[in-house]
């Protein structure tokens, strides 16, 4: 299969070709590797590739032709949050460089059983501790729409890889927006599931005290729905479980959502202003929703605490976990905890986290409860909340560099939540939220994402709405400047990309 043909299909479409015998998994893998070779030098989204033949051989049920809705599809996993036996998992950090996973995590086992052919791993900021992907270990990941801008984070490598056409869907994690932010930056779809929907086992019961979840990022809604269908469900010993849906999410995508009560929050908690391009896209989204029969009203959303308290509680939870992770990695690797192994922002988070007392940590968890209860009340009055995913267009690479050099753990969390104030509350509450591509910025052509959030366990509702929006305002045919489907990327164009020229 030629790459120009490969990129025309989403994951479900590729698997259908395999099921019909029109293409083999090996041919799809060859096309995926060719796509990676063509565009990854320009975006630096994939940090390692390998041949997936043994992954197919060990995939178990559903691995071959006709074995499932994702069987034979090339796939990429993030360099954190999932373990693949015999492969490196370095967490984007020099402290963990060279670490090889001794066994599959539960999630990896489910990827294999889905028939996905994992061919490599994608970039993450160090320890996923940021919302732009620029780790020292592997270098900056560039946005395929404008190589001078960020692809977002922390699943920025996954976002850039899917947007550039390397694979149709990729794994990611989300603890404060880390799936939704790259989706918005790269013109893709991503849904953060309900807490407990996908197991973190067996090596963890929860990550970042339940703020982090597993998921995927894709060009089409149905790919994300099918992926979630295949990876959902508990493992023995999980501390909590999200209620099982009444039908597969893949079926929800084609179901009509009805007339929904949709609240709109245009300006973020904490006073961060929404930029004009994003506000314009929000207005167009509201008009589209109204034309589809939804009842859309502007609203205010009470988090149950003020923004400063929200930021402070997140700083406590995040830095305490960063400190524990760093100490564990240092003990396992025998490496020092200093500037030779960690970036300044991680060192600052480690120092801050080491000073967190037990009572202070418990108080932060109480904030988590208050936010969850307050948002539950909101979703008693509204079906869905609409916000921008981000208040601004993708930022230039290096925009966070000065802050990363100078801020302490609390200051860094304040900076992150100022950059992305709309996403984190739904991680704290544990409720589902998705980023859907809106109309691009009229001047630059850069992608803009709109976030839709719903009550606990209501991924079904979000997938119905996403499917309706995808039909009403399709986005899958929009392609970025750096795109594997191009017959070739001329040298002059590649040089312009590397220089960070803006999208015309």
Secondary structure, 3 states (H helix, E strand, C coil): CCHHHHCCCCHHHHHHHHHHCCCCHHHHHHHHHHHHHHHHHHHCCEEEECCCHHHHHCCCCCCCCCCCCCCCCEEEEECCCCCCCCCECCCCCHHHCCCECCCCCHHHHHHHHCCCEEEEEECCCHHHCCCCCEECCCEECEECCEEEEECCCCCHHHHHHHHCCCCCEEEEEECCCCCHHHHHHHCCEEEECCCCCECCCCCCCCCCCCCCEEEEEECCHHHHHHHHHHHCECCCCCCCCCCCCCCCHHHHCCCCCCCCEEEECCCCHHHCCCCHHHHHHHHHHHHHHHHCCCEEEECCCCCCCCHHHHHHHHHHHHHHHHHHHHHHHHHHHCCCCCCCCCCHHHHHHHHHHHCCCHHHHHHHHHHHHHHHHHHHHHHHHCCEEEEECCCCCCCECCCCHHHHHHCCHHHHHHHHHHHCCCCHHHHHHCCCEEEEECCCCCCCCCCCEEEEEECCCCHHHHHHHHHHHHHHCCCCCCCCCCCCCCCCCCHHHHHHHHHCCCCC
